[in-house]
Amino acid sequence: YQRRVHGDRLIGLLRSNLSMPMSSDNRTKLRKAVIPIAGWATRMYPASKAAAKALMPMIDPKDGFCKPILQLIIEEALSAMDDENDAQICIVMQESQKDDLNDYFFSPPSKSILAKTELALQTERILFISKRIHFVIQTEQLGFGHAILCARNFVDNEPFLVLLGDHVYTSSHPNKQTCARQLAEIYRQTGQAVTSLDVCGYDGLAANGVVTGTKVSNFDGDVYKLITTVEKPSIEEAKSRLQLPTMLEGKFLCYFGIDLLTPDVFGYLQHNYDNKILTKGELQLRDGMRGTIEQTKGGMYGIQVCGSRHDTGQPHLYAESWQAMYNEFLSNC
């Protein structure tokens, strides 16, 4: 994999059998995240011709500064790490996107920017992030699962976060935990893979992967031990296989958009890739995650996160997300 080298070398890789439950004392620390941004961004064209979609501006509700979408996603990932100083972030992208990202993260700012204290502080944060970025080029556009598979060497034998490259998040957690942090807390207690969950109705089945599982009582919040997952099920299949007895009829647990995975998922993804097991012509991450849920010892947990996801991948959704993030900023003032 390709990377930009800055500062100290990576610390020695911690190794552990991630398929077994573990205590918080001997689990492998969370320090890696993968963010795929390699899509063609056709729904944001021609604006995406001027700049990579991941670098389009979005207000940061924490401080009101206008930042690239990708930086907000990276900050979400860093909020979940055991130690953000030890964090490593992998950006899976197309070759054509590299110049834009290099320019933003690695080009020095002008003296006029550095002369203003508040802007100099923003520049320091960009520099901090740039020292933790790795680039991986996805040479074929074969789907979300393929993008994650491209990061296999980067991840090695460690747990890792996966965040979509066109979603930003706001949290409503009573303890101010970010959405990604809520997953990390479950991982720290179990040592197992965790995915974030939302609720959808019949009208959301065609656009979502859906899971079923057993609710676990010894956690804060709504946490489930997952049993299986189906990508975009029909209404009939959802009714017969995925309806939880603890939920209202016609309501289902679907993916929220952040995953904390263990490296066994790469074996399932590689098997599907080698055997051309595709969904609608693409290698799907959720199909690989089904292997972890159903076959890996210890399986996977799911948590209904306290928060909201905001899609930036289409013009009207981008505008709605801007308004939501601005409203969040006002509520923080």
N, C-alpha and C positions, 0 to 999 in steps of 0.2 A: 504494500500500500504506500501511497505517497504521503508525505507530511512536510510541514514547515518546521524546521528545527530552531527553537529559541530557548535560551536559558539551560537549566539542568536537564540531564537525560532522564528518561523514565525510570522510576524506582523499580526494583526487581518485582516481577509479577508474582502475586500471591496465588497459590493454587489450593484448591479444595474440591471435594466431591460435592457439587452443588445440588445433586439430586437427593441428598439426605437432609432432614431437618437439622438445624444447628442452633446453638445458643448465640447470643449477641457477642460473646467473647471470642468465638472461634470461626464465625462466618467470614467470608471474604468481603472486604470493604467495598463499598460502592464508590467508584471513582471514574467511571466511563459512561459516555452517552453517544448515541448515534442519531444523527438528524439527516434524513434524506431530502434533498431539494432538487433532484435531477429531472423533474418533469419538464415538459415543454412550455407550460404556462400559456397555453393557447387561449384560455378564457380571460386572460388579462392582457392579451395582445391588442394594440401595438405598444402599450405601456411597457410590457415585458421585453420589448426590443430595445428600449432605452436603458433598462437596468434589470438585473435578475429579480424575479418576483420576490425572492427571499430578502432582498435589500430594499424593498419598497417601505416607505415610512409608516410608523405607527407610534402613537403616544404611549409613553411608559406611565402607567397609573401611579407608580411609586414616587416619581419626581416631576412628572409633567414634561420631560424632555422628549423630543421626537427622535426615534431611533429606528434602525432597520428591524423588520419583523424577525429576522434571524437572530439578532442580538437579544431580543426579548425571549425567544425560545431557548437560547443558550443560558440566559439568566435563570429561566425556569429549571433547566437541568442542573445548574450549579447549586441551586437552593436545596437540592435533594442529596448532594454528595456528603460523605463523611467529612471531607476536608476539601474545600474548593481550591486550595492551593495545590492539591495533588490531583486535581481533576484533569481529564483528557476528553476532548470533544471531537468526534469524527463527523465531518460533513461529507456526505455522499452526493456527488454532483456530476454534471457534464463538464467535459473539457472546456467548452465555450464559456462556462460560468466562472472559471478560475481567475481570469483577469479582474473581473468586478470585485470578487472577494479579496483578492490580494490587495487591490487598491484601497478598499475600505479598512481592512484589518492591519495592513502592514505599511502603508504609505505614511510618512511623517506629516503632521498638520502644519499649517502656516504659523508664523510667529504671532500674528494677530489673534489666532485662536488661543495660543498658549498664554497670551498676555491677560486673558480674562480667567479669573480663578475658577469660576463654575464650569467653564468650557475645558480648562486644563484638567479638572478632575474627571470630566467625561472622557477625555483623551487617555488618562491613566487607566481608566477601566477598560477601554478598548485594547490598550497594550496588554493588560492583565489577561484578557480573553485570548488575544493573539498568540500568547505563549503556550496556550493549551489546545490549540486547534490542529487537527490533522485533516488532510484532504484525501479522499478516495474517489477515483473517477469510475463512474458506472458507464461502461462502453456500450451496453445494450439496454434498451428501455423495456425490461421484461417484468416490471411490476414492483410493488412495494416489498414483497419478500425477497426478490432478487437484489434490490438496493441494500437490504439488511445483510444478505449473504455476502455482498461485496466487502463488508466491514469485518469479515470473520477473522482475518489476521490481526486487525487492530484490537478486537475484543479479546482474542486469545481465550484464556480459561477463566474469565471474570464475569460477574454479573454486569448488566449494562441497561441503561435507560434507552428507550426509543421514543422520540417525539416527532410528530409530523412537522414538515417544513412550512406548512401554511396555516397552522393553528396557534393562537395565543390563548392565554388562560387567565381567569380571575378567580380568586379563592373566596369562599364564604365560611371557611373553617373558623370555629370559635377561638382557636389558639393561633390564628393567623398563619397556619401552615399552608404553603403553596400546594397546588394540586399534586405536583411531582413528589413533594416531601411526604404527602400522605401515603403514597405507595411505598416510599423508602422506609417509613416507620413499620409497615407490615413486614417488609423484607427483613428488617433488623430483628423482628421478633420470631420469624419463622425460618429464615434462610432459604425461602422458596421464591419462585417467580411470582409476580403480582401484576395484574392488569387493572386498569381503571374502568369503572362501569358507570353507565347512565341508564335511564329508563326510556323505552320507546313503546309506541302503540302499533297497531296494525299498519298504519300509514308510514311507519319508519322502517319496516322490515326489509323493504326493497333496497334500502341504502345502508344497512348496517349488518355487521356480524352480531350474532346473538349467542348468549351463553346460558347454561343452566347449572345449578349447583345447590349445595346445602349451606344454609346460613350457619355461621360459627358465632357462638355467643361470647367467647372469652376475649373479644377485642372491642375497642372503642369504635363506634360507628357500625355501618352495615357491611360486614365482611362475609364472603362466601368461599367455600372450598369448591372449586369448579369441577364439573363432571364431564361436560362436552361443550363444543361450540359448533355453530353452523353459520356459514357466510351467506347473508342475504336469503334467509329461508322463506318459503312460501307461507301463507297464512295457515294452511292446513298442517304443514310440518311444525310450525311454531306452536300451534294449539296442541298437537299430539306429543311433542317431544320436549318443548322448551318452556312451557308454562309452569312457573313455580307456584306451589300451593300457598305461599305466604304473600303473593302479589295479586292485585286485582285482575280479574279476567280481562284478557286483551292487553295486558301490560307485560313487557319483557325486559330482561337485562341485556343491554347492548354495550358495545365498546365505546368508551369516552374519548380515547385517542392517545393515552400515554401508557406505555408498557415498561415494566422492569423485568427483564428476562435473564435466564441463566443460559450458559453456552450450549447446553444440550439441544437447544432449538436449531442450531446450525446443522446438526446431523439430520434432523427431519427436513429442513429446507434443502439440504444437499441431495437427500434421497428423492425429494419431489422434483428437483431440477434435473437430476440424472435420468429419471424415469419419465420426464415430461408430464408430471402430474400437475396440471395447471387449472386455474379457474378463470374462465372467459379469456383464455390465451395468456394469462399472466401467472407468475409465481407469487402466491399470496402468503403474507406473513401469518395470517390467521390459520391457514392450513398447517403451517409449521408449528404454531402454538398448540394446535389440537394434539400433536404428538406429546408435547410437554404435559398437557392436561390429562391425557388418557394413558400414557405409557411411562413417563418418567416417575420414578419413585418420589413421593412427596408432592407431585403434581403442581398445581398453580392455584393461587388465591385471586380473588377479585374484590375490589372495594368500591362502593359507591362514593365517589369523591364529593366533598363539599366544595362546589365551585361550578364555573361555567366555561365552556369552550367557545371560541370565537373564530369562525372560518374566514380566511382572507383570500380565498382562491377564486372568487368571482367578484365582479365590480359591486353588485348590490350588497353582497356579504361583507366585502371589504369596508364599504361605507357603514354598515351596521356595526361592524367590529370597532371601527374608529369611534363611533358614538358610545359604544359600551365601555371602551377603555377610557374615554374622556369622562364619562359619568363616574367610573370607578376612581379616577383621579380627584374629581370634585368631592366625592365622599370621603377621600383620605385627607382632604385639606382641613 
